[in-house]
């Protein structure tokens, strides 16, 4: 210890300044940098043009505006959405790589695929529920004469295997909606899986395939334009976006119900302050009149959920679809 009073004062001042610096440093370390400080990659695990892609772009644009950083849409299709979802499951948990998950990637695929590259319930941090939509039974006017579900069943049974059924990939809700229809009606329709809804719809319009149980948002404009013919929706109630279309239950298939949903997920371990911030921003975006109208026009039903509520919802959906997959006998190696 220095002997003079001046040097003692100098010594004590040095200690106080040092302690203050440590406190400031500790506080700075405890407070994460403002998020986001650079562009965020939003993975769409399907090809462009499908409902997952449409919803991701609508939400991504709003997040870019509200958070001041670009949310870049990156399409990584394949394996029923598993390839894109797996990329996010294995990414750094820093909030800069998200996935627009679906009922397929997070509820159906775990029971459908013999080997999954990720665990849908434990490898992700739930962020925000975006919307749920019914599927729409649509046919090619170039190939199918039927204008009702019962007419389609009769036409298909008259020549078994005549019609081919397109889907956005093995195990998607689009695929399983069709499998459920086949089970309930006894109709034989070879399944033609695509790497996303966009190319499947294009081939349906072109007449390369005959029928599809597509997510309503990616087919509705084609129905309105007359490029596709809608026969029924797969939900338990009619869609406000197409109020004249009956449900499949109304069309003679009681108990038929199959809907799709879309939600944002981050890698497991992403800090809660980031997932909570994203959840708040997504919910704010979905409350804007612009997105309210856009989602309504597309048949999307918005349901605000906290990250914990989304996790509970995914768990329940996981159990529900496991039973459907088992009953269908569908399996992907």
Backbone torsions as a table, in degrees:
resi	resn	phi	psi	omega
1	UNK	NA	130.7	178.8
2	UNK	-61.7	152.2	-172.3
3	UNK	-89.5	-39.9	-175.6
4	UNK	-71.9	153.1	179.4
5	UNK	-64.4	-35.5	-180.0
6	UNK	-63.2	-47.1	-177.1
7	UNK	-69.3	-29.8	176.3
8	UNK	-64.1	-44.4	179.6
9	UNK	-61.8	-40.6	179.6
10	UNK	-63.5	-39.6	-178.6
11	UNK	-65.8	-46.2	-179.2
12	UNK	-65.8	-37.4	177.8
13	UNK	-62.7	-39.4	178.6
14	UNK	-62.6	-42.0	178.6
15	UNK	-62.0	-44.9	-178.9
16	UNK	-63.3	-42.8	178.7
17	UNK	-64.0	-39.0	179.1
18	UNK	-64.9	-43.1	179.5
19	UNK	-64.2	-40.1	179.1
20	UNK	-63.0	-40.4	179.4
21	UNK	-62.9	-38.9	179.0
22	UNK	-64.3	-42.1	-180.0
23	UNK	-63.6	-44.4	179.2
24	UNK	-62.4	-43.5	179.5
25	UNK	-61.6	-43.2	179.9
26	UNK	-64.3	-40.4	-180.0
27	UNK	-65.4	-41.1	179.3
28	UNK	-63.9	-37.2	179.7
29	UNK	-68.2	-37.2	-177.6
30	UNK	-71.8	-28.8	-179.2
31	UNK	-91.9	114.4	179.5
32	UNK	-67.4	155.5	178.5
33	UNK	-62.3	151.6	179.1
34	UNK	-54.7	136.9	-178.0
35	UNK	-114.3	137.6	-6.0
36	UNK	-91.7	152.0	178.0
37	UNK	-110.2	0.5	177.3
38	UNK	-151.9	169.9	-178.8
39	UNK	-57.7	147.4	179.5
40	UNK	-110.1	134.1	178.3
41	UNK	-92.2	124.1	177.8
42	UNK	-109.8	105.8	-175.7
43	UNK	-80.9	128.1	170.9
44	UNK	-105.1	114.4	-173.5
45	UNK	-80.4	25.6	176.6
46	UNK	-142.1	171.0	-179.2
47	UNK	-71.7	164.3	179.5
48	UNK	-63.5	152.4	172.9
49	UNK	101.4	-19.0	179.6
50	UNK	-84.8	178.3	-177.2
51	UNK	-62.7	-41.1	179.4
52	UNK	-58.1	-42.8	179.5
53	UNK	-66.9	-43.6	-179.6
54	UNK	-60.5	-49.2	-178.4
55	UNK	-65.5	-39.8	-179.9
56	UNK	-62.4	-40.6	-179.0
57	UNK	-70.1	-37.6	178.0
58	UNK	-64.0	-46.8	-179.3
59	UNK	-72.4	-40.8	-179.1
60	UNK	-60.2	-39.2	179.1
61	UNK	-63.5	-42.4	179.1
62	UNK	-66.7	-39.9	178.9
63	UNK	-65.9	-37.2	177.5
64	UNK	-60.5	-40.8	-179.1
65	UNK	-70.0	-43.6	-173.8
66	UNK	-79.1	-29.8	-175.9
67	UNK	-103.0	-5.3	173.1
68	UNK	74.6	11.7	175.4
69	UNK	-133.0	147.2	-177.8
70	UNK	-70.2	131.6	170.9
71	UNK	-100.1	103.6	-171.6
72	UNK	-88.2	121.2	178.8
73	UNK	-79.4	128.3	179.9
74	UNK	-128.6	114.3	-179.2
75	UNK	-85.8	122.2	177.0
76	UNK	-131.6	83.5	-176.8
77	UNK	-82.9	167.6	175.2
78	UNK	124.2	148.0	177.2
79	UNK	55.7	43.1	177.5
80	UNK	61.7	26.3	-179.5
81	UNK	96.3	-7.0	-175.8
82	UNK	-65.7	-34.6	-176.2
83	UNK	-64.6	-49.2	179.6
84	UNK	-67.0	-41.7	-179.8
85	UNK	-64.6	-39.4	-179.5
86	UNK	-64.8	-35.6	178.5
87	UNK	-60.0	-38.5	179.6
88	UNK	-76.0	-38.3	178.7
89	UNK	-58.1	-31.9	-177.0
90	UNK	-100.9	7.5	-179.5
91	UNK	-81.6	167.5	175.5
92	UNK	-63.3	135.1	-178.4
93	UNK	-82.6	61.5	-175.9
94	UNK	-117.4	5.6	178.0
95	UNK	85.5	3.2	-176.8
96	UNK	-101.5	8.0	173.0
97	UNK	-145.6	116.8	-177.8
98	UNK	-123.3	165.5	175.7
99	UNK	-131.1	140.4	170.1
100	UNK	-86.3	92.8	-178.9
101	UNK	-77.1	162.9	-178.0
102	UNK	-134.7	174.4	174.2
103	UNK	-59.1	-28.3	178.2
104	UNK	-71.3	-54.5	-175.0
105	UNK	-68.3	-28.0	-172.8
106	UNK	-116.9	-2.9	178.9
107	UNK	-135.5	-35.3	-176.4
108	UNK	-91.8	-49.4	-173.4
109	UNK	-55.9	-37.4	-179.2
110	UNK	-58.0	-28.2	178.3
111	UNK	-93.6	-21.4	-174.4
112	UNK	-86.0	-41.4	-174.6
113	UNK	-89.3	132.9	179.5
114	UNK	-63.5	-36.4	179.3
115	UNK	-129.7	118.2	178.0
116	UNK	-102.6	136.8	179.8
117	UNK	-77.9	-10.0	-179.2
118	UNK	-146.9	164.6	174.3
119	UNK	-102.2	115.5	-174.1
120	UNK	-63.1	-26.1	-176.2
121	UNK	-94.1	-21.9	-174.6
122	UNK	-119.1	-14.0	-175.8
123	UNK	-95.6	6.2	-178.4
124	UNK	-132.5	152.7	171.0
125	UNK	-103.3	120.0	179.6
126	UNK	-64.9	139.5	-179.2
127	UNK	-114.2	-64.9	-176.2
128	UNK	-160.6	136.8	171.3
129	UNK	-75.5	136.7	-179.1
130	UNK	-102.9	-60.3	-178.8
131	UNK	-167.3	159.9	172.2
132	UNK	-117.6	147.3	-179.8
133	UNK	-140.8	149.9	171.6
134	UNK	-77.7	162.5	168.6
135	UNK	-92.6	159.6	-175.8
136	UNK	-126.2	123.9	176.9
137	UNK	-78.1	111.2	-178.4
138	UNK	-123.3	147.0	179.9
139	UNK	-127.9	161.4	177.1
140	UNK	-82.4	118.1	178.0
141	UNK	-61.6	-21.0	-179.7
142	UNK	-74.7	-23.3	-172.5
143	UNK	-118.8	-24.7	-173.3
144	UNK	-114.0	129.6	179.3
145	UNK	-85.9	-28.4	-173.0
146	UNK	-59.3	142.1	175.4
147	UNK	-116.4	-2.6	176.3
148	UNK	-134.6	164.6	179.6
149	UNK	-62.3	-44.9	-178.3
150	UNK	-65.2	-36.4	176.0
151	UNK	-65.8	-37.8	178.7
152	UNK	-64.3	-44.8	179.8
153	UNK	-58.9	-45.0	179.6
154	UNK	-63.6	-43.2	-179.7
155	UNK	-64.7	-40.9	-179.2
156	UNK	-69.1	-39.3	-178.3
157	UNK	-73.4	-23.2	179.0
158	UNK	-64.4	-31.7	177.3
159	UNK	-137.2	85.5	-176.7
160	UNK	-53.5	134.0	179.2
161	UNK	81.5	2.9	-178.3
162	UNK	-65.7	-41.8	-176.7
163	UNK	-96.0	139.5	175.0
164	UNK	-103.8	142.7	-177.2
165	UNK	-108.3	116.5	179.4
166	UNK	-86.9	155.2	172.8
167	UNK	-149.4	169.6	179.4
168	UNK	-83.5	2.9	178.5
169	UNK	146.6	156.0	178.4
170	UNK	-57.8	129.4	174.0
171	UNK	85.5	-4.1	176.6
172	UNK	-71.3	164.8	178.5
173	UNK	-62.1	-29.2	177.5
174	UNK	-63.3	-45.4	178.0
175	UNK	-63.7	-50.4	-175.1
176	UNK	-69.6	-28.3	173.9
177	UNK	-61.7	-41.5	177.9
178	UNK	-67.4	-39.4	178.8
179	UNK	-64.5	-38.9	178.0
180	UNK	-64.2	-40.7	176.9
181	UNK	-61.0	-43.9	180.0
182	UNK	-62.9	-41.5	179.0
183	UNK	-62.1	-44.1	-173.4
184	UNK	-77.3	-20.8	-176.2
185	UNK	-111.5	-20.2	-175.9
186	UNK	78.3	11.1	179.1
187	UNK	-76.1	136.7	177.1
188	UNK	-97.8	119.6	178.9
189	UNK	-141.6	110.9	176.6
190	UNK	-57.4	137.1	-178.2
191	UNK	-88.9	131.8	177.6
192	UNK	-119.4	97.5	-179.7
193	UNK	-80.1	140.6	175.3
194	UNK	-114.3	176.3	179.5
195	UNK	-91.6	17.7	178.5
196	UNK	163.5	165.7	-177.6
197	UNK	-70.0	-36.9	-177.3
198	UNK	-53.0	-57.9	-179.9
199	UNK	-65.6	-30.3	178.3
200	UNK	-66.3	-44.2	179.5
201	UNK	-64.6	-40.0	178.6
202	UNK	-59.1	-43.3	179.2
203	UNK	-71.5	-30.3	176.1
204	UNK	-66.3	-42.9	177.2
205	UNK	-62.8	-39.4	-178.6
206	UNK	-75.9	-11.7	179.1
207	UNK	88.2	9.9	177.1
208	UNK	-73.9	-26.6	173.7
209	UNK	-130.3	169.6	-166.9
210	UNK	-113.2	-34.0	-175.1
211	UNK	-145.4	154.0	179.7
212	UNK	-156.2	145.8	176.0
213	UNK	-106.9	67.6	-169.6
214	UNK	-78.3	155.2	169.5
215	UNK	-59.3	133.5	-173.5
216	UNK	-54.2	-43.2	-176.1
217	UNK	-59.3	-33.8	-176.4
218	UNK	-85.4	-6.5	179.0
219	UNK	-115.7	-18.7	-169.4
220	UNK	-59.4	-40.8	-179.4
221	UNK	-68.0	-32.8	177.6
222	UNK	-69.9	-33.1	175.5
223	UNK	-67.3	-45.7	-179.9
224	UNK	-62.9	-32.3	-179.4
225	UNK	-83.7	-8.5	179.6
226	UNK	87.3	6.3	179.7
227	UNK	-77.6	-25.2	176.9
228	UNK	-130.0	154.5	176.6
229	UNK	-111.3	122.7	178.8
230	UNK	-88.4	139.8	178.7
231	UNK	-112.1	-33.2	-178.1
232	UNK	-173.2	160.9	172.3
233	UNK	-102.3	156.0	-174.8
234	UNK	-94.2	-1.8	-178.6
235	UNK	-81.2	170.0	-179.1
236	UNK	-75.8	-21.9	177.9
237	UNK	-125.5	156.6	177.9
238	UNK	-63.8	150.5	179.3
239	UNK	-86.7	132.4	176.1
240	UNK	-59.1	-24.2	-179.9
241	UNK	-72.4	-28.0	177.9
242	UNK	-137.0	68.8	-171.8
243	UNK	-63.4	-20.3	-179.0
244	UNK	-84.1	-10.2	-179.6
245	UNK	-84.7	126.4	178.7
246	UNK	-72.4	162.0	170.0
247	UNK	-80.0	161.9	177.1
248	UNK	-64.9	-30.3	176.6
249	UNK	-64.1	-43.1	177.5
250	UNK	-66.2	-28.9	-176.9
251	UNK	-83.6	6.0	174.8
252	UNK	114.1	8.9	178.9
253	UNK	-121.1	77.7	-178.7
254	UNK	-55.6	145.4	177.7
255	UNK	75.9	-1.7	179.5
256	UNK	-73.8	122.8	175.6
257	UNK	-154.6	127.7	177.0
258	UNK	-154.5	117.1	179.7
259	UNK	-125.7	160.9	179.3
260	UNK	-112.5	155.0	174.4
261	UNK	-141.2	161.6	-173.4
262	UNK	-138.7	134.0	-176.4
263	UNK	-151.7	154.0	178.9
264	UNK	-91.5	138.0	177.2
265	UNK	-133.6	151.0	174.8
266	UNK	-118.2	168.2	176.6
267	UNK	-64.2	150.1	174.7
268	UNK	-54.5	138.3	178.9
269	UNK	94.8	-4.4	176.4
270	UNK	-63.1	130.7	-176.6
271	UNK	-54.6	137.7	-179.8
272	UNK	-57.5	-32.7	-179.7
273	UNK	-63.5	-27.9	178.0
274	UNK	-79.0	-47.9	-179.1
275	UNK	-65.0	-36.9	178.3
276	UNK	-67.2	-39.4	178.7
277	UNK	-64.6	-43.6	178.6
278	UNK	-64.1	-40.0	179.7
279	UNK	-59.8	-45.2	-179.9
280	UNK	-63.4	-40.5	-177.9
281	UNK	-70.2	-38.6	178.0
282	UNK	-64.2	-44.3	-179.2
283	UNK	-64.7	-38.8	176.3
284	UNK	-62.8	-41.3	179.5
285	UNK	-63.0	-42.1	-177.5
286	UNK	-72.7	-14.3	177.9
287	UNK	-88.4	-8.6	-179.8
288	UNK	-70.3	142.6	179.1
289	UNK	-54.8	-34.5	-178.8
290	UNK	-61.3	-51.6	-178.8
291	UNK	-74.8	-31.8	175.7
292	UNK	-56.8	-46.9	-179.4
293	UNK	-68.7	-42.0	-177.2
294	UNK	-63.7	-44.7	-179.9
295	UNK	-67.7	-38.1	178.2
296	UNK	-62.9	-42.5	178.6
297	UNK	-61.8	-31.3	-178.8
298	UNK	-89.2	-4.2	-179.4
299	UNK	86.1	13.9	-179.3
300	UNK	-86.5	132.5	178.2
301	UNK	-103.9	115.0	-177.4
302	UNK	-85.0	133.0	177.4
303	UNK	-134.3	108.6	178.5
304	UNK	-63.2	132.1	176.8
305	UNK	-141.7	143.5	171.0
306	UNK	-77.2	165.8	176.3
307	UNK	-55.7	-40.6	179.4
308	UNK	-65.9	-39.9	178.1
309	UNK	-65.6	-38.1	177.3
310	UNK	-64.1	-40.7	-180.0
311	UNK	-62.9	-41.7	178.3
312	UNK	-65.2	-39.2	179.3
313	UNK	-63.8	-45.0	-179.9
314	UNK	-62.1	-40.3	178.2
315	UNK	-60.5	-42.6	179.3
316	UNK	-66.9	-40.1	178.8
317	UNK	-66.3	-36.2	177.6
318	UNK	-56.9	-47.1	179.9
319	UNK	-67.4	-43.3	-178.0
320	UNK	-59.3	-49.9	-174.7
321	UNK	-75.5	-23.0	175.3
322	UNK	-60.3	-38.3	178.6
323	UNK	-68.3	-39.9	-180.0
324	UNK	-65.0	-44.5	-179.6
325	UNK	-62.4	-43.4	179.7
326	UNK	-61.7	-43.7	-178.3
327	UNK	-67.8	-32.2	-178.4
328	UNK	-75.8	-24.9	-176.5
329	UNK	78.2	4.3	-179.3
330	UNK	-69.4	142.4	179.6
331	UNK	-156.1	140.8	177.2
332	UNK	-124.1	125.9	179.8
333	UNK	-78.9	NA	NA
